[in-house]
Amino acid sequence: MSMQRKIRIKDIAEMSGVSPGTVDRIIHNRGRVSEEARLAVEEVLKRVNYRPNIHITGLSLRREYKVIITTPHVMEGEYWESIHQGIQKALQEYENIRIKCSVYT
């Protein structure tokens, strides 16, 4: 596989000799699959260094994530201000995943 092309479940299925549905069940650990299929898929996952796309996973599973963060009181120019800015940046970057974040100081 080329480094430029993201490997898909369909590609893993072809390389493993199983259906895309079987690969999906193994990756997301749901449903029953044969041990033979699991071993074949896991071998391909290792070989291609597969990493799931959390953006796609979060959208497709329609999950909502709830995060509570507690920090000391924030004053301008202090260390914790940069932490709060980082939290806001992360929430913007992952806005396509349903994340409900509450920050308490």
N, C-alpha and C positions, 0 to 999 in steps of 0.2 A: 504494500500500500504506500502510496506517495504521502509524504509528510504534509503536503498542502491540502489533501482531500480528507475531510472528516469521515471516519468509518461509520457506517450506518448499521442498524440492526439487520437489515436485509443482507449486507455484505457479510456480516458475522454468520448469518444463517447459511449462506452459500458455502462459506469456508468450512463450516461445521457439519454440513450435510443434514441440517434440521430446518424446520420451518421458522419464519420470523416470529410467529406466535410463541414457539418454544423458547427462542432466545429472549423474548420479552419477559416470559414467565421466570426464566433463570435470573436475568439481570435485576428484576424487581422482586424476586423471591416470593412469587405468588403462584399458586396452582401446582399441580403435580407434573413432574417430568421424570423420565427414566434416568437411572444413574449413568447409563451410557451417553445419553444426550447431554446431561449436565457436565460430564467430564470432557466431552468433545468441545462444548461451548466454552467452558472455563479455560481449556488449553488455547483456543483461538483468542480469547480475551487477553490472556497473558502475552501471547505472541505479538499481538498488535498494540499492546499497551493501551487498551480501551479505557476511556474515561467518559462517564455519562455526562451529557450536557445538562447542567442543573436548571438552566432556563427552560429547556424543553420539558424536562421531567416535572418541574414545578407547575408548568402550564397544563401538561397532559393529565396529571393526576388531580388537578383542580384542588390542591391542598392550600390551606391557609396556614401560614406560620406566624406564631405569636412570640414576640421576643420582649423581655423586660430587661432594661439596663438600669443599674443604679451606679451613680458616681457622686463624688463630692460636689459641692456647690461650684458653679463655673463662674470665673471672673475673667474679663478680657485680658488676653496676653498670657494667661497661665496655661500650664500643661493640659488641664482637662478641657480647655477650649478646643485644642487640636483634636482631642478624642471625639468631642461632640461634632466637630466639622467632618471627621472621618465617618461617623455614623450617618450623617446626612448624605454624604457622598455615596456611601454604600447603598442607602435606601433609594437614591436616585438611579444608581447603576442597575439595581435589581428591581426596578419598579414594575417590570412585567411579571414578577412573581408576587403573589399576594402575601405581603409581610406587614403585619400590624406590630409596630414598635412603640413601646412606651418607655420614656426615659425619665427617671426620677433622680432628683439631686437631694 
